[in-house]
Amino acid sequence: MFNYSIKSPIKILIGLLLFYFNEYFSIMAVKKLESAVVFGSSNNQGNTYNIAHSIADKLKIKLYNLAVYNISNFDYTHQNKSDDFFPLITELIENYGTIIFVTPV
């Protein structure tokens, strides 16, 4: 009777996210706030990466892949002063009004 095309759950999720973010970012563009996507996963070829990359591409915003940064564990003796955490978090806070974190469940 009805001809429905069946889409994968990932495609449906990406479509819903892009619709929501497109509406949200069109409002934010009026306010002149920049946005960024922060991707955190050990698998740079999985579904989570594909979603993060799709969001960043469609919305034309920067994608930060945490796998390329040297971020060490927190320690009380501050042995990690020279890692990439503080420069990265400073850049994110100073330059972006909206930060989208994308991680696997």
C-alpha positions as CSV (number, residue, x, y, z in Angstrom):
1,M,0.0,0.0,0.0
2,F,2.5,2.6,1.1
3,N,6.0,2.9,-0.2
4,Y,8.3,3.8,2.6
5,S,12.0,3.9,2.1
6,I,13.8,2.4,5.1
7,K,16.8,4.3,6.3
8,S,19.4,3.1,8.8
9,P,19.1,4.4,12.4
10,I,22.4,6.3,11.9
11,K,21.1,8.2,8.9
12,I,17.9,9.1,10.7
13,L,19.9,10.3,13.8
14,I,22.2,12.4,11.6
15,G,19.2,13.9,9.8
16,L,17.5,14.8,13.1
17,L,20.7,16.2,14.6
18,L,21.4,18.3,11.5
19,F,17.9,19.7,11.4
20,Y,18.1,20.7,15.1
21,F,21.6,22.1,14.8
22,N,20.7,24.0,11.6
23,E,17.8,25.7,13.3
24,Y,19.9,26.4,16.4
25,F,22.9,27.7,14.5
26,S,20.9,30.0,12.3
27,I,19.8,31.7,15.4
28,M,23.3,31.8,16.8
29,A,24.7,33.3,13.5
30,V,22.5,36.3,14.1
31,K,24.2,36.7,17.5
32,K,27.6,36.2,15.9
33,L,28.7,33.4,18.2
34,E,31.0,30.8,16.8
35,S,30.5,27.1,17.4
36,A,32.8,24.0,17.4
37,V,32.5,20.2,17.6
38,V,34.8,18.4,20.1
39,F,35.1,14.7,19.2
40,G,36.5,12.2,21.7
41,S,36.9,8.6,20.8
42,S,39.7,6.1,20.2
43,N,38.0,5.0,16.9
44,N,38.4,7.5,14.2
45,Q,36.5,5.4,11.7
46,G,33.3,4.6,13.6
47,N,29.8,5.9,13.7
48,T,30.5,8.6,16.3
49,Y,33.2,10.1,14.1
50,N,30.9,10.0,11.1
51,I,28.2,11.9,13.1
52,A,30.8,14.4,14.4
53,H,32.3,14.9,10.9
54,S,28.8,15.3,9.3
55,I,27.7,17.9,11.8
56,A,30.9,19.9,11.4
57,D,30.8,19.7,7.6
58,K,27.1,20.6,7.2
59,L,27.3,23.5,9.7
60,K,30.7,24.6,8.5
61,I,32.2,24.7,11.9
62,K,35.5,23.5,13.3
63,L,36.0,19.9,14.4
64,Y,38.5,19.2,17.2
65,N,39.6,15.6,17.4
66,L,41.0,14.9,20.9
67,A,43.0,12.0,19.6
68,V,45.5,14.3,17.9
69,Y,46.1,16.2,21.2
70,N,48.5,15.2,24.0
71,I,46.3,15.3,27.1
72,S,47.5,13.4,30.1
73,N,45.7,12.3,33.2
74,F,45.1,14.7,36.0
75,D,47.7,14.7,38.8
76,Y,48.1,16.6,42.0
77,T,51.8,17.3,41.4
78,H,51.1,19.1,38.1
79,Q,53.5,16.9,36.1
80,N,51.1,17.5,33.1
81,K,51.8,21.2,32.7
82,S,53.2,20.8,29.2
83,D,50.3,18.8,27.7
84,D,47.7,20.2,25.3
85,F,44.8,20.5,27.7
86,F,45.2,24.2,28.9
87,P,45.9,25.6,25.4
88,L,43.0,23.7,23.9
89,I,40.4,24.5,26.6
90,T,41.5,28.2,26.5
91,E,41.0,28.3,22.8
92,L,37.6,26.7,23.1
93,I,36.4,29.0,25.9
94,E,37.8,32.2,24.3
95,N,36.6,31.6,20.7
96,Y,33.3,29.6,20.9
97,G,29.9,30.4,22.4
98,T,28.7,26.8,21.7
99,I,30.7,23.6,22.0
100,I,29.2,20.3,20.9
101,F,30.8,17.3,22.6
102,V,30.5,14.1,20.5
103,T,31.6,10.9,22.3
104,P,30.5,7.2,22.0
105,V,28.1,5.9,24.6
